[in-house]
Amino acid sequence: MDAIERDPIATLRAIVRQIRTSSLRRQFFSDILKSLKLKDLELLRDVVTRWSSTLLMIDRGLLLRPAIDDFLSSNQVEELRKFKLGDEEWKALEVFKKILDVPHAFQQKLSAEKTPMLCHALPAFEAMIKKWEQMQLENPETADIIQQGLDKLGSYQERLERVPAYTLAMIVNPRIKLRWLSQYWPEKLEWAKQLFKNALKEYDNNPIDSPARRPTYDSWADEILGLEDPGLHGNSGSSINDEVNEYLTDPRFGLGKSTSLS
């Protein structure tokens, strides 16, 4: 697509800069928005240090396209007509937006508030790779651009895979356990099981002292009635291997018996 080669993102960035750096142009642009009965929104600049800022700039530009076209067609800013985008260039921006939506969704997935999301890091990376690879097939003209992102993403993914915390975070999540590893990383499945067992052994050998639990009304009553959960005190007769197998084969979550340790 010739429009992509003309770098419409750089052109849009120049348009935004030309409008935002002049109070008169900002006011003129605002007047056009009002005449078109559009919300009086500002164009957004992309900033190197701000995640997803290029996506937000494109998204806002697409939303305000009618006003941008009218602004650049006006006799009041003839010197800026060279920046006017054609239909194909606007279509190219729509394609770029779809591409950039993927890492933005990834970032949103990992930064969800109130919930620890470390366990979703590797699955989210894999999902982003699959989505971009699909886009390469659907939009061959952008394949080279997407590949640059995939290459960078691959280097980040390799770093994550070398950090045990990400694998352990998946295993200790009862809704994931070894499900993702079995599907996307089967060659590492036994390694992951051993990693989990070793982590539990280390914890078992180095217990963290904690203050004695003060009995509440419920815990006192449960103890008297013989209803206290024995799991609170652990099972000194079971081995780490047995405990791991019991956890991984729990039918309520995970993959079932196929995840047991040998």
Sequence and secondary structure as in RCSB ss.txt:
>XXXX:A:sequence
MDAIERDPIATLRAIVRQIRTSSLRRQFFSDILKSLKLKDLELLRDVVTRWSSTLLMIDRGLLLRPAIDDFLSSN
QVEELRKFKLGDEEWKALEVFKKILDVPHAFQQKLSAEKTPMLCHALPAFEAMIKKWEQMQLENPETADIIQQGL
DKLGSYQERLERVPAYTLAMIVNPRIKLRWLSQYWPEKLEWAKQLFKNALKEYDNNPIDSPARRPTYDSWADEIL
GLEDPGLHGNSGSSINDEVNEYLTDPRFGLGKSTSLS
>XXXX:A:secstr
 HHHHT HHHHHHHHHHHHHT HHHHHHHHHHHHHTT          TTSTTHHHHHHHHHHHTHHHHHHHHHSG
GGGGGGGG   HHHHHHHHHHHHHHHHHHHHHHHHT TTS  GGGHHHHHHHHHHHHHHHHHH GGGHHHHHHHH
HHHHHHHHHHHT HHHHHHHHHSTTTTTHHHHHH GGGHHHHHHHHHHHHHHHHHS          HHHHHHHHH
T   GGGG  TTS HHHHHHHHHT TTSSSGGGG   
